[in-house]
């Protein structure tokens, strides 16, 4: 635990880590509040209060159905964060296992697996996600499956490259000499030494997924209404930009600031873990 705290203190000395951490914390707090409490019900309509500007009663105004924008923003944060976290977790776990196994053991099975990975990487991520969602349907589960399949190949490629360079290191050879099995050596020596790269790509992956989920929701292929999502709120605001600009500003800023926070924090992690970058930040 002390090692983790010391690493956090060292990381937070970087300005981009501090700014990114604050923005990420704000996003996570909004997601937590969206699950626990919102000032108004984010789903129930109130046509008598439609398109009200920001006020003391409605901090960010109301939408075309009279729903409180602030409440929907909080609820949308919980949806976006949950989908992004689940997608990043699945992609990192599955991609890391594929990359570690193909990188460490090699052989014809590994070559076939990497051919499939390269084939998936050849597809534009959003196009492939659209195809998967067409099969699974527009839902939280469908979005998670689509984006996980989209990003697993990128993780597998990064981890495989790291394991390929690690499997010939002296400490791996020493583990073999001690009589440890190849699987034990891979799991306890090669893979843990690739953790730094996995953490960096996992952070970047969270940001990619957040943006992709917003794009899918904007296209009407994300979480189906009346559930709120930041991309869906942006899509709904298109017909009211001139009359009610706050409908687009609130979710647009939420997406932009969240991505900025993730990118800044990811840059700090890269600078900290990459020996070539440590002295440049």
C-alpha positions in Angstrom: 0.0 0.0 0.0 2.8 2.4 0.8 4.4 1.7 -2.6 1.1 2.7 -4.3 0.9 5.9 -2.2 4.5 6.8 -3.0 3.9 6.2 -6.7 0.8 8.3 -6.6 2.7 11.2 -4.9 5.4 11.0 -7.5 2.8 11.0 -10.3 0.9 13.9 -8.9 4.0 16.1 -9.0 3.2 16.5 -12.6 0.9 19.3 -13.6 -1.0 17.3 -16.2 -1.6 14.5 -13.7 -3.1 16.9 -11.2 -5.3 18.7 -13.7 -6.3 15.4 -15.3 -7.0 13.8 -11.9 -9.3 16.7 -10.9 -11.3 16.4 -14.2 -11.5 12.6 -13.9 -12.6 12.9 -10.2 -15.4 15.3 -11.2 -16.6 12.9 -13.9 -16.6 10.0 -11.4 -18.4 12.0 -8.8 -21.0 13.0 -11.4 -21.4 9.3 -12.4 -21.8 8.3 -8.7 -24.4 11.0 -8.1 -26.3 10.0 -11.2 -26.8 6.6 -9.7 -27.7 7.8 -6.1 -29.4 11.2 -6.4 -30.6 13.6 -9.1 -32.6 16.8 -8.3 -35.3 15.7 -10.7 -36.3 12.5 -12.4 -34.2 12.3 -15.6 -36.8 10.4 -17.5 -40.2 11.8 -16.5 -41.5 14.5 -18.9 -42.9 17.9 -17.8 -44.3 19.7 -20.9 -45.2 22.8 -18.9 -41.5 23.3 -18.2 -40.1 22.6 -21.6 -37.1 24.6 -22.9 -36.7 26.7 -19.8 -33.3 28.5 -19.6 -30.9 27.9 -16.7 -32.3 29.2 -13.4 -32.2 28.5 -9.7 -34.8 25.8 -10.2 -33.0 24.2 -13.1 -29.3 24.9 -13.1 -28.7 23.9 -16.7 -32.2 24.5 -18.0 -34.7 22.0 -19.3 -35.0 20.1 -22.6 -37.7 19.8 -25.2 -39.7 17.4 -23.0 -39.3 19.5 -19.8 -36.7 17.2 -18.3 -34.0 18.8 -16.1 -30.7 18.9 -18.1 -28.5 18.8 -15.0 -30.3 15.6 -13.8 -29.9 14.0 -17.2 -26.3 15.1 -17.3 -25.6 13.3 -14.0 -27.5 10.2 -15.1 -25.8 10.2 -18.5 -22.4 10.3 -16.7 -23.2 7.1 -14.9 -24.2 5.4 -18.2 -21.1 6.7 -20.1 -18.7 5.8 -17.3 -20.1 2.4 -16.7 -20.0 1.5 -20.4 -16.4 2.9 -20.8 -15.2 1.1 -17.7 -16.7 -2.2 -18.6 -15.4 -2.0 -22.2 -11.9 -1.0 -21.1 -11.8 -3.8 -18.5 -12.9 -6.5 -21.0 -10.6 -5.2 -23.7 -7.6 -5.0 -21.4 -8.1 -8.4 -19.8 -8.8 -10.3 -23.0 -6.3 -8.4 -25.1 -3.6 -8.8 -22.5 -4.1 -12.5 -22.3 -4.1 -12.9 -26.1 -1.0 -10.7 -26.4 0.9 -12.5 -23.6 0.1 -16.0 -24.9 1.0 -15.2 -28.5 4.1 -13.2 -27.6 5.5 -15.7 -25.1 4.7 -19.0 -26.6 4.7 -18.2 -30.4 4.1 -21.0 -32.8 1.6 -21.4 -35.6 -1.4 -20.9 -33.3 0.0 -17.5 -32.3 0.6 -16.6 -36.0 -3.1 -17.5 -36.8 -4.3 -15.5 -33.8 -2.3 -12.4 -34.8 -3.5 -12.7 -38.4 -7.1 -12.4 -36.9 -6.0 -9.5 -34.8 -4.5 -7.7 -37.8 -7.7 -8.4 -39.8 -9.7 -6.8 -37.0 -7.3 -3.8 -36.8 -7.8 -3.2 -40.5 -11.4 -2.2 -40.0 -12.2 1.3 -38.8 -13.2 1.0 -35.2 -16.5 2.9 -35.5 -17.5 0.9 -38.6 -16.9 -2.4 -36.9 -18.8 -1.2 -33.8 -21.7 -0.3 -36.0 -21.7 -3.8 -37.5 -21.6 -5.5 -34.1 -24.4 -3.4 -32.8 -26.5 -4.3 -35.8 -26.2 -7.9 -34.6 -26.6 -7.4 -30.8 -29.0 -4.4 -31.0 -28.8 -0.9 -29.5 -28.4 -1.4 -25.8 -25.7 -1.0 -23.1 -24.7 -4.6 -23.5 -24.6 -4.3 -27.3 -22.4 -1.2 -27.0 -20.0 -2.9 -24.6 -19.7 -6.0 -26.8 -19.1 -3.9 -29.9 -16.5 -1.6 -28.4 -14.7 -4.4 -26.6 -14.3 -6.4 -29.8 -13.1 -3.2 -31.5 -10.4 -2.4 -29.0 -9.1 -5.9 -28.0 -6.8 -6.1 -31.0 -5.0 -2.9 -30.0 -4.3 -4.1 -26.5 -3.2 -7.5 -27.8 -0.7 -5.8 -30.1 0.8 -3.7 -27.4 1.1 -6.5 -24.9 2.5 -8.9 -27.4 5.3 -6.5 -28.4 6.2 -6.1 -24.7 6.2 -9.8 -24.0 8.3 -10.5 -27.1 11.1 -8.3 -25.7 10.7 -9.6 -22.1 10.8 -13.4 -22.8 14.5 -13.4 -23.5 15.5 -11.3 -20.4 17.7 -12.8 -17.8 15.1 -13.0 -15.0 12.8 -15.0 -17.4 15.7 -17.4 -18.1 16.4 -17.7 -14.4 12.8 -18.7 -13.8 13.1 -21.5 -16.3 16.4 -22.7 -14.9 14.7 -22.9 -11.4 12.3 -25.4 -12.9 9.2 -23.2 -13.2 6.8 -24.0 -15.9 6.5 -21.8 -19.0 2.9 -20.8 -18.0 4.1 -19.9 -14.5 7.0 -17.9 -15.8 4.8 -16.0 -18.2 2.1 -15.1 -15.6 4.5 -14.3 -12.7 7.5 -12.8 -14.5 6.8 -11.7 -18.1 3.3 -10.4 -17.9 3.8 -8.4 -14.6 6.7 -6.5 -16.2 4.4 -5.4 -19.0 2.0 -3.8 -16.5 3.3 -0.3 -17.1 2.3 -0.5 -20.8 -1.0 -2.1 -19.9 -1.9 0.7 -17.5 -1.1 3.4 -20.0 -3.1 1.8 -22.8 -6.0 1.1 -20.4 -6.2 4.8 -19.5 -6.1 5.8 -23.2 -8.7 3.1 -23.9 -11.1 4.6 -21.4 -11.0 7.9 -23.3 -11.4 6.2 -26.7 -14.4 4.3 -25.4 -16.0 7.4 -23.9 -15.7 9.2 -27.2 -16.9 6.2 -29.2 -19.9 5.6 -26.9 -20.9 9.2 -27.3 -20.6 9.0 -31.1 -22.7 5.8 -31.2 -25.4 7.5 -29.0 -25.3 10.6 -31.2 -26.0 8.3 -34.2 -28.9 6.7 -32.3 -27.1 3.4 -31.8 -26.2 3.7 -28.1 -28.4 3.4 -25.0 -32.0 3.7 -26.3 -34.2 6.5 -25.0 -35.6 7.6 -22.7 -32.4 6.7 -20.8 -29.9 9.6 -21.0 -26.4 9.6 -22.4 -24.1 12.5 -23.3 -24.1 11.6 -27.0 -27.8 11.1 -27.0 -28.3 14.5 -25.3 -26.2 16.1 -28.0 -28.2 14.4 -30.8 -31.5 15.6 -29.2 -30.2 19.2 -29.1 -29.6 19.6 -32.8 -33.1 20.9 -33.6 -32.9 23.5 -30.7 -29.4 24.9 -30.9 -30.6 28.4 -31.8 -33.5 28.5 -29.4 -32.0 26.6 -26.5 -28.1 26.5 -26.8 -27.7 25.1 -23.3 -29.0 21.7 -24.5 -25.8 21.3 -26.6 -23.4 23.2 -24.3 -23.9 21.0 -21.2 -23.2 17.5 -22.7 -20.6 19.0 -25.1 -18.6 20.4 -22.3 -19.0 17.2 -20.2 -17.6 15.1 -23.0 -14.8 17.6 -23.8 -13.6 18.0 -20.2 -13.8 14.3 -19.5 -11.7 13.5 -22.5 -9.2 16.3 -21.6 -8.9 14.8 -18.1 -8.3 11.3 -19.3 -5.8 12.4 -22.0 -3.8 14.6 -19.5 -3.7 11.8 -16.9 -2.7 9.3 -19.6 0.1 11.6 -20.8 1.3 11.8 -17.2 1.3 8.0 -16.9 3.2 7.6 -20.2 5.8 10.2 -19.1 6.2 8.4 -15.7 6.5 4.9 -17.0 8.5 5.6 -20.2 12.2 6.1 -19.3 12.7 8.2 -22.5 10.0 10.7 -21.4 10.7 11.0 -17.7 13.0 13.9 -17.9 10.9 15.8 -20.5 7.8 16.5 -18.5 
